[in-house]
């Protein structure tokens, strides 16, 4: 019985298929709709034919509230889109007087390529976009975020309370209070200050941002803890976050300490910014001093210019030619220059003798052992041959 592999046949069928195609969908910039009784509204969408041939694209809406929607081109009637063409359409909403279940209801706007005629089988593509319909809860229903930002000394930092009223009732008075704890080296349990936002009304289904501004004058650089408490009518809730106050300081976090003699060695510096803004045109100079007279700088190395993003840790490097240098420790100053400011660290750099590779040493040892064993076997074999008596002819 002959068994034929279907894999070559499958590959051949792919070659004979019509060109694969794709559908693109342009979504509405509005992704959230807040339900209102008898609300009538619409959102604009678009579909694009990304294939190299014309196609028909079917449009539909899915989800538990799809019955309150319609498509401007007529649902169930695919639209004809030429290759590379974009066509727009609208999703129309006709909401009733009341929707029973509050909360989020997800609608999916579906666009799919219709099967072509004349192929053995066809590969089609589809895309979807998502719309969230928010149905208000009874009474007041608040979801909110507490946003903390970083800043620098002698500047201001904004703390934001982003409050979304998803209830049917308006909130008459909403206010945020921020309690500051820290800095980190003293623990986060000591309260050192408090600030408050403005008071605002928040209407049903609306989002309002409350701002509390901290003046960092008098604060030390470091990390702090912020506890944000939102007060809204009779309600109250608290969240916490952490923030940093920066100073214009670039720290030398680490550096290469050992260098092989008679070589060109990479000298790596690990630097860290303590500033909440970008630092441009920074560079470092390494001044290496004479071993006999540390007041005499005999070699000066400079790194390329570099930048640091806010709070960034970065590796920078240059090279040191150690040819002709004695083995031992060399005193050096590493100076980092940035924004008319300098950080200087005094360090020791050590020049060492280059040692053979451990792998090479192990390999050499194994070879020696093998040679000794072979020589021993040869000697033993020769001794056995000498002891063996010569055969005598029989008479």
C-alpha positions as CSV (number, residue, x, y, z in Angstrom):
1,X,0.0,0.0,0.0
2,X,1.4,3.4,-1.0
3,X,1.2,6.3,1.4
4,X,1.5,9.8,-0.2
5,X,2.7,12.7,1.9
6,X,0.3,15.6,1.8
7,X,2.9,18.2,2.8
8,X,4.2,18.8,-0.8
9,X,0.6,19.0,-2.0
10,X,-0.1,21.6,0.7
11,X,2.9,23.7,-0.4
12,X,1.7,23.5,-4.0
13,X,-1.8,24.7,-3.0
14,X,-0.3,27.7,-1.3
15,X,1.5,28.7,-4.5
16,X,-1.8,28.4,-6.4
17,X,-3.9,30.5,-4.0
18,X,-4.9,34.0,-4.8
19,X,-2.8,36.7,-3.1
20,X,-3.3,36.9,0.7
21,X,-5.1,40.1,1.7
22,X,-5.5,42.2,4.9
23,X,-8.1,44.6,6.2
24,X,-7.2,47.6,8.2
25,X,-9.6,49.5,10.5
26,X,-9.4,53.2,11.5
27,X,-10.9,53.5,15.0
28,X,-12.7,56.4,16.4
29,X,-10.7,58.7,18.7
30,X,-13.5,58.2,21.2
31,X,-13.4,54.8,22.9
32,X,-15.8,55.5,25.8
33,X,-19.5,56.4,25.7
34,X,-21.4,57.4,28.8
35,X,-25.0,56.2,28.7
36,X,-27.8,58.7,28.9
37,X,-31.5,57.9,28.6
38,X,-32.6,58.1,24.9
39,X,-29.2,59.2,23.8
40,X,-28.7,59.3,20.1
41,X,-25.1,59.7,18.8
42,X,-22.6,58.2,16.3
43,X,-18.9,57.5,16.0
44,X,-16.9,57.6,12.8
45,X,-14.8,54.7,11.6
46,X,-13.0,53.6,8.5
47,X,-11.8,50.5,6.8
48,X,-8.8,50.1,4.4
49,X,-8.0,47.5,1.9
50,X,-4.3,46.8,2.4
51,X,-4.2,44.1,-0.2
52,X,-3.2,44.3,-3.8
53,X,-6.6,43.5,-5.2
54,X,-10.2,44.6,-4.7
55,X,-12.4,43.0,-2.0
56,X,-15.7,43.1,-0.2
57,X,-15.6,43.9,3.5
58,X,-18.3,42.9,5.9
59,X,-19.1,45.1,8.9
60,X,-20.9,44.2,12.2
61,X,-21.2,45.1,15.8
62,X,-21.0,42.5,18.6
63,X,-21.7,42.8,22.3
64,X,-24.7,42.8,24.7
65,X,-25.7,46.3,23.7
66,X,-25.3,45.7,20.0
67,X,-29.1,45.7,19.6
68,X,-29.0,49.5,20.3
69,X,-26.6,50.1,17.4
70,X,-26.6,50.1,13.6
71,X,-24.1,50.6,10.8
72,X,-24.6,53.5,8.4
73,X,-23.7,51.2,5.4
74,X,-26.3,48.6,6.4
75,X,-25.4,45.6,8.5
76,X,-25.2,42.4,6.5
77,X,-24.3,44.2,3.3
78,X,-20.6,44.0,2.6
79,X,-19.1,47.2,1.1
80,X,-16.8,47.1,-1.9
81,X,-13.3,48.5,-1.4
82,X,-10.7,48.8,-4.1
83,X,-7.1,47.9,-3.5
84,X,-5.4,50.5,-1.3
85,X,-8.7,52.4,-0.9
86,X,-10.2,53.6,2.5
87,X,-13.9,53.9,3.1
88,X,-15.6,55.5,6.1
89,X,-18.7,54.4,7.9
90,X,-20.5,55.3,11.1
91,X,-21.7,53.3,14.1
92,X,-25.0,54.8,15.2
93,X,-26.2,54.5,18.8
94,X,-29.9,54.7,19.8
95,X,-30.1,54.0,23.5
96,X,-33.3,53.3,25.4
97,X,-34.8,55.1,28.4
98,X,-33.1,52.6,30.8
99,X,-30.4,49.9,30.8
100,X,-30.8,47.5,33.7
101,X,-27.2,46.5,34.4
102,X,-24.8,49.3,35.5
103,X,-21.1,49.2,34.7
104,X,-19.0,48.7,31.6
105,X,-20.5,47.1,28.5
106,X,-18.1,46.2,25.7
107,X,-19.0,46.6,22.0
108,X,-16.8,45.2,19.2
109,X,-16.8,46.8,15.8
110,X,-15.9,44.0,13.4
111,X,-14.6,44.2,9.9
112,X,-13.8,41.1,7.9
113,X,-12.8,40.3,4.3
114,X,-15.5,38.3,2.5
115,X,-14.4,35.0,0.9
116,X,-13.5,35.3,-2.8
117,X,-14.9,33.3,-5.6
118,X,-12.9,31.0,-7.8
119,X,-10.3,29.7,-5.4
120,X,-9.9,26.1,-4.0
121,X,-10.0,27.8,-0.6
122,X,-9.3,31.3,0.5
123,X,-7.4,32.9,3.4
124,X,-9.3,35.9,4.7
125,X,-8.5,38.5,7.4
126,X,-10.5,40.3,10.0
127,X,-10.0,43.1,12.5
128,X,-11.9,44.6,15.3
129,X,-12.2,47.8,17.4
130,X,-13.5,48.2,20.9
131,X,-16.0,50.7,22.4
132,X,-16.8,50.8,26.1
133,X,-20.3,51.9,27.1
134,X,-20.5,53.1,30.7
135,X,-23.9,52.7,32.3
136,X,-24.1,54.8,35.6
137,X,-24.5,53.1,39.0
138,X,-27.2,54.2,41.4
139,X,-26.2,57.1,43.7
140,X,-22.6,58.2,43.7
141,X,-20.0,55.8,42.3
142,X,-16.3,57.0,42.2
143,X,-13.3,55.5,40.6
144,X,-10.1,57.5,40.8
145,X,-6.3,57.6,40.3
146,X,-3.6,59.2,42.4
147,X,-0.7,60.4,40.2
148,X,2.7,61.4,41.7
149,X,5.4,63.0,39.7
150,X,9.1,63.5,40.3
151,X,10.8,66.9,40.6
152,X,13.9,68.8,41.6
153,X,14.8,70.8,44.6
154,X,13.5,74.4,44.6
155,X,10.8,73.5,42.0
156,X,7.1,72.5,42.2
157,X,5.7,69.0,41.9
158,X,2.1,68.4,40.9
159,X,0.0,65.6,42.5
160,X,-3.1,64.8,40.6
161,X,-6.4,63.2,41.7
162,X,-8.2,62.0,38.5
163,X,-11.8,61.4,39.6
164,X,-14.4,59.7,37.5
165,X,-18.0,59.9,38.8
166,X,-19.8,56.8,37.4
167,X,-22.9,57.3,39.6
168,X,-26.2,58.8,38.6
169,X,-25.9,61.5,41.3
170,X,-23.6,64.5,41.1
171,X,-20.8,65.0,43.7
172,X,-21.2,68.4,45.3
173,X,-17.7,68.7,46.9
174,X,-14.6,66.8,46.0
175,X,-11.1,67.6,47.4
176,X,-7.8,65.9,47.6
177,X,-5.2,66.1,50.5
178,X,-1.6,64.8,50.1
179,X,0.4,63.9,53.2
180,X,4.2,63.8,52.7
181,X,6.5,61.2,54.5
182,X,10.2,60.7,54.3
183,X,12.8,61.0,53.0
184,X,13.7,57.4,52.4
185,X,17.0,57.4,54.5
186,X,14.9,58.3,57.6
187,X,12.1,55.9,56.8
188,X,8.7,56.6,55.3
189,X,6.8,56.9,58.6
190,X,7.5,60.4,59.6
191,X,5.1,63.0,58.3
192,X,6.9,66.2,57.2
193,X,4.2,68.1,55.4
194,X,0.7,68.2,53.8
195,X,-0.9,70.0,50.8
196,X,-4.4,70.2,49.5
197,X,-6.1,70.6,46.1
198,X,-8.9,72.9,45.1
199,X,-12.5,71.9,45.9
200,X,-14.7,71.0,42.9
201,X,-18.1,69.6,41.8
202,X,-18.1,66.4,39.8
203,X,-21.1,65.8,37.6
204,X,-22.6,62.4,36.9
205,X,-20.6,60.5,34.2
206,X,-17.9,63.2,34.1
207,X,-14.1,63.1,34.9
208,X,-12.4,65.9,36.9
209,X,-8.7,66.4,37.7
210,X,-7.9,67.9,41.1
211,X,-4.3,69.3,41.5
212,X,-2.2,69.6,44.6
213,X,1.0,71.6,44.2
214,X,4.1,70.9,46.4
215,X,6.9,73.5,46.6
216,X,10.1,71.6,47.2
217,X,12.0,74.5,48.6
218,X,13.6,73.3,51.9
219,X,13.2,69.7,51.0
220,X,16.3,67.5,50.8
221,X,17.0,65.4,47.7
222,X,15.7,61.8,48.0
223,X,12.7,59.5,47.8
224,X,9.5,60.3,49.6
225,X,6.1,58.7,50.2
226,X,2.9,60.5,49.4
227,X,-0.6,59.4,50.8
228,X,-3.4,61.0,48.8
229,X,-6.8,61.1,50.4
230,X,-9.9,61.9,48.3
231,X,-12.8,63.5,50.1
232,X,-16.1,63.5,48.2
233,X,-19.3,64.6,50.0
234,X,-19.7,61.9,52.7
235,X,-17.2,59.6,51.0
236,X,-13.5,59.2,51.7
237,X,-10.7,57.0,50.2
238,X,-6.9,56.9,50.3
239,X,-4.1,55.7,48.0
240,X,-0.3,56.1,48.2
241,X,2.6,56.6,45.9
242,X,6.3,57.4,45.9
243,X,8.1,60.3,44.3
244,X,11.7,61.6,44.1
245,X,13.2,65.1,44.6
246,X,16.3,65.4,42.6
247,X,19.5,67.5,42.8
248,X,21.9,68.4,40.0
249,X,24.4,65.6,40.9
250,X,26.0,62.9,38.8
251,X,27.4,60.0,40.9
252,X,30.2,57.7,40.0
253,X,28.6,54.4,40.9
254,X,31.4,52.0,39.8
255,X,34.5,51.8,37.6
256,X,37.0,49.3,36.2
257,X,39.7,48.6,38.9
258,X,42.2,46.2,37.4
259,X,44.1,46.4,34.1
260,X,46.5,44.0,32.4
261,X,50.1,45.2,31.9
262,X,51.4,45.9,28.4
263,X,47.9,46.1,26.9
264,X,45.3,48.6,25.7
265,X,42.6,48.2,28.3
266,X,39.0,49.4,28.4
267,X,38.2,51.6,31.4
268,X,34.5,51.6,32.1
269,X,32.7,54.1,34.3
270,X,29.2,53.6,35.6
271,X,27.5,56.9,36.3
272,X,24.1,57.8,37.7
273,X,22.0,61.0,37.5
274,X,20.2,62.3,40.6
275,X,18.5,65.0,38.5
276,X,14.9,64.9,37.3
277,X,15.7,66.4,33.9
278,X,18.0,65.5,31.0
279,X,21.7,66.4,31.3
280,X,23.5,67.0,28.0
281,X,27.1,67.4,27.0
282,X,28.6,65.5,30.0
283,X,32.0,63.9,29.9
284,X,34.6,62.5,32.2
285,X,38.4,63.0,32.6
286,X,40.6,60.4,34.4
287,X,43.8,61.9,35.7
288,X,46.4,59.1,36.5
289,X,49.2,60.0,38.8
290,X,52.8,59.0,39.1
291,X,53.4,56.2,41.7
292,X,56.4,58.0,43.2
293,X,54.9,61.5,43.1
294,X,51.1,61.7,43.2
295,X,51.2,65.4,42.5
296,X,52.4,64.6,39.0
297,X,49.7,63.5,36.5
298,X,51.5,61.4,33.8
299,X,48.4,60.3,31.8
300,X,45.0,61.9,31.2
301,X,42.1,60.0,29.6
302,X,38.9,61.5,28.4
303,X,35.6,59.9,27.6
304,X,33.3,60.9,24.7
305,X,30.5,63.3,25.5
306,X,27.3,61.7,26.7
307,X,23.8,62.6,28.0
308,X,21.8,61.3,30.9
309,X,18.0,61.1,31.0
310,X,16.3,61.8,34.3
311,X,17.6,59.4,37.0
312,X,19.4,57.4,34.4
313,X,22.3,54.9,35.1
314,X,24.7,54.6,32.2
315,X,28.0,53.0,31.3
316,X,30.6,55.2,29.5
317,X,34.2,54.2,28.6
318,X,37.6,55.1,27.4
319,X,40.9,53.2,26.9
320,X,44.1,53.1,28.9
321,X,47.4,52.1,27.2
322,X,49.4,50.2,30.0
323,X,52.5,49.4,27.8
324,X,55.7,50.1,29.8
325,X,53.9,50.6,33.1
326,X,55.0,48.9,36.3
327,X,52.8,46.5,38.0
328,X,51.1,48.0,41.0
329,X,48.5,50.6,42.2
330,X,48.1,54.0,40.6
331,X,46.2,56.8,42.3
332,X,43.8,58.7,39.9
333,X,41.1,61.3,40.0
334,X,37.9,60.7,38.0
335,X,36.2,64.0,37.3
336,X,32.7,64.1,35.7
337,X,31.8,67.4,34.1
338,X,28.1,68.5,33.5
339,X,26.1,71.7,33.5
340,X,29.0,73.8,34.9
341,X,29.3,71.4,37.8
342,X,31.9,68.7,38.5
343,X,31.9,65.5,40.5
344,X,35.4,64.3,41.5
345,X,36.3,60.9,43.0
346,X,39.8,59.8,44.0
347,X,40.3,56.1,43.2
348,X,43.1,53.5,42.8
349,X,43.7,51.7,39.5
350,X,45.8,48.5,39.6
351,X,48.0,47.2,36.8
352,X,48.5,43.5,37.1
353,X,50.6,40.8,35.3
354,X,48.7,39.0,32.6
355,X,48.2,35.4,33.7
356,X,47.8,32.5,31.3
357,X,44.3,31.3,30.6
358,X,43.1,28.7,33.2
359,X,41.8,26.6,30.4
360,X,45.2,26.7,28.7
361,X,46.9,25.6,32.0
362,X,44.4,22.7,32.5
363,X,44.9,21.6,28.9
364,X,48.6,21.7,29.2
365,X,48.5,19.6,32.5
366,X,46.3,17.0,30.8
367,X,48.7,16.7,27.9
368,X,51.6,16.3,30.2
369,X,49.8,13.5,32.2
370,X,48.9,11.7,28.9
371,X,52.5,11.9,27.7
372,X,53.8,10.5,31.0
373,X,51.2,7.7,30.9
374,X,52.2,6.8,27.3
375,X,55.9,6.9,28.2
376,X,55.2,4.6,31.2
377,X,53.4,2.2,29.0
378,X,56.2,2.1,26.4
379,X,58.8,1.5,29.2
380,X,56.7,-1.3,30.7
381,X,56.3,-3.0,27.3
382,X,60.0,-2.9,26.6
383,X,60.8,-4.4,30.0
384,X,58.4,-7.3,29.3
385,X,60.0,-8.0,26.0
386,X,63.5,-8.2,27.5
387,X,62.4,-10.7,30.2
388,X,60.7,-13.0,27.6
389,X,63.1,-16.0,26.8
390,X,64.1,-16.6,23.2
391,X,62.4,-19.7,21.7
392,X,64.9,-22.6,21.0
393,X,64.8,-24.9,18.1
394,X,63.6,-28.5,18.9
395,X,65.8,-31.4,17.9
